[in-house]
Amino acid sequence: MKRQLFDIFRRAVEWGEKVPWGLRTLLGVVLMAGGVFGFLPILGFWMLPVGAAFIALDVPPWRRRLLSWLNEKTGHASAR
């Protein structure tokens, strides 16, 4: 199950790579804000790490660290 969660997270990050730079940061902030209300039915605490990952994609040192960490956990090569 843990592997499946990392695969889902990796797919979300790969999708986030296709989103334009400024929009990706805005989407990351919105996801993190929604994650704060994770106790509500539709929103969830899963939004916090995904939002942080989207923001990390816009900061080059964090991007490299995030992608290498995901590649290590999932065993997949990143598109970039």
Helices and strands as residue ranges (DSSP letters): H 2-17, H 21-36, H 47-56, H 60-74
